[in-house]
């Protein structure tokens, strides 16, 4: 795991406290997974969950997300539009860490690393990992989520553009 000195130096979590209730779960199995997290990790993962749904709603072409379990983890799929790659979230270990996972056979983490080398802690080619006290850069994370939720659409568009140019 690549360590990020800025994150380690953060003294508090920058994720906003929510004044409104979180959206309801449509899938009882997902709700059960969230209920099993410690209160602190659950709150942080619920904020990430809201960020995923909010980003999907604000990103053209993504459509409605499907929330389900993949590998026993809350997962967000662009089933309706097929525009993107699955995004998963979960607690990680017993030290208050949590993570957002991306498909390891995409170039998403490489792209995030190139764009935000000092903003996140990355785990190989599959995850952005947060420690308990990390300041989470919400705008940058929102951009990463949007890139994941449009991965297939954008990849297809790039392929078609290359084809038109005769490459």
Secondary structure, DSSP 8 states (H G I E B T S, - for coil): ----HHHHH--S--S---SS-----S-HHHHHHHHTS-HHHHHHHHHHHHHHHHHHHHSTTT---EEEEETTEEEEE-TTT--S--EEEEEETTTTEEEEEE-TTSSHHHHHHHH-TTT-EEETTTEEEE-TT----HHHHHHHHHHHHTHHHHHHHHHHHHHHHT-
